[in-house]
């Protein structure tokens, strides 16, 4: 019997054993094989299955540093209102907003 034929025969036997729900001893007695043979082939299939699994591979990850916010921020409180003033603000608009808030608050 060729090695591939033997392997196929035992693969069918292993599948039959697993589907039977019987203990190894009982299945072996019914199928005229030794438990030693059954354990050998169970281990052989398990080992070949484990060796066929590809090992995990590393995936490159690019990490981008967040840009630092170097803009200065000025908070102006007028009553209950808070105004955020950033660089390149419109001074005329700010003046009008502050006057309006002072009148309302």
C-alpha positions as a printed NumPy array, in Angstrom:
array([[  0.   ,   0.   ,   0.   ],
       [  1.356,   3.417,  -0.956],
       [  1.979,   6.043,   1.702],
       [ -0.728,   8.316,   0.241],
       [ -3.24 ,   5.443,   0.219],
       [ -2.406,   4.617,   3.825],
       [ -2.771,   8.253,   4.813],
       [ -6.158,   8.506,   3.065],
       [ -7.312,   5.286,   4.726],
       [ -6.344,   6.589,   8.158],
       [ -7.876,   9.977,   7.49 ],
       [-11.177,   8.22 ,   6.787],
       [-10.745,   6.116,   9.938],
       [-10.015,   9.197,  12.062],
       [-13.114,  10.929,  10.697],
       [-15.161,   7.809,  11.419],
       [-13.757,   7.582,  14.957],
       [-14.529,  11.245,  15.689],
       [-18.058,  10.936,  14.299],
       [-18.766,   7.699,  16.189],
       [-18.842,   9.174,  19.682],
       [-17.233,   5.977,  20.967],
       [-14.261,   5.748,  23.274],
       [-10.957,   5.054,  21.559],
       [-10.817,   1.556,  23.029],
       [-14.32 ,   0.619,  21.902],
       [-13.901,   2.083,  18.416],
       [-10.549,   0.316,  17.976],
       [-12.039,  -3.03 ,  19.067],
       [-14.912,  -2.65 ,  16.588],
       [-12.566,  -1.643,  13.749],
       [ -9.781,  -4.139,  14.495],
       [ -7.002,  -1.605,  15.033],
       [ -4.909,  -0.98 ,  18.109],
       [ -5.32 ,   2.102,  20.23 ],
       [ -1.615,   2.682,  19.711],
       [ -2.204,   2.994,  15.938],
       [ -5.154,   5.312,  16.483],
       [ -3.178,   7.622,  18.775],
       [ -0.239,   7.61 ,  16.342],
       [ -2.402,   8.727,  13.43 ],
       [ -4.354,  11.248,  15.498],
       [ -1.046,  12.827,  16.517],
       [  0.305,  12.654,  12.96 ],
       [ -2.724,  14.498,  11.529],
       [ -2.693,  17.049,  14.343],
       [  1.027,  17.751,  13.837],
       [  0.675,  18.075,  10.057],
       [ -2.295,  20.392,  10.518],
       [ -0.32 ,  22.598,  12.911],
       [  2.651,  22.761,  10.543],
       [  0.415,  23.797,   7.642],
       [ -0.807,  26.859,   9.542],
       [  1.1  ,  29.935,   8.463],
       [  2.983,  31.662,  11.241],
       [  1.782,  35.148,  12.141],
       [  3.413,  37.959,  10.226],
       [  4.17 ,  41.474,  11.321],
       [  2.351,  44.246,   9.535],
       [  4.122,  47.595,   9.204],
       [  2.31 ,  50.458,  10.866],
       [  3.077,  54.085,  10.146],
       [  2.468,  56.356,  13.085],
       [  2.061,  60.018,  12.333],
       [  2.886,  62.467,  15.062],
       [  0.063,  64.927,  15.6  ],
       [  0.994,  68.44 ,  14.678],
       [  1.5  ,  70.621,  17.66 ],
       [ -0.831,  73.536,  17.829],
       [  1.604,  76.384,  18.109],
       [ -1.097,  78.996,  17.693],
       [ -1.608,  80.973,  20.837],
       [ -5.166,  81.345,  21.959],
       [ -6.516,  84.198,  24.013],
       [ -9.803,  83.875,  25.906],
       [-11.685,  87.071,  26.721],
       [-14.617,  86.917,  29.134],
       [-17.266,  89.587,  28.939],
       [-20.007,  88.811,  31.442],
       [-21.104,  85.234,  30.82 ],
       [-19.689,  85.223,  27.277],
       [-16.267,  83.826,  26.396],
       [-14.523,  84.898,  23.188],
       [-11.648,  82.926,  21.677],
       [ -9.122,  85.174,  19.988],
       [ -6.659,  83.556,  17.621],
       [ -3.756,  85.086,  15.724],
       [ -4.805,  87.121,  12.685],
       [ -8.069,  88.162,  14.294],
       [-10.016,  91.183,  13.075],
       [ -9.519,  93.912,  15.736],
       [-12.458,  95.982,  14.501],
       [-14.804,  92.999,  14.732],
       [-13.516,  92.136,  18.211],
       [-14.071,  95.706,  19.379],
       [-17.636,  95.688,  18.058],
       [-18.396,  92.32 ,  19.685],
       [-16.997,  93.405,  23.075],
       [-19.004,  96.672,  23.009],
       [-22.17 ,  94.762,  22.117],
       [-21.608,  92.217,  24.891],
       [-20.93 ,  94.966,  27.448],
       [-24.192,  96.614,  26.513],
       [-26.133,  93.359,  26.801],
       [-24.534,  91.907,  29.934]])
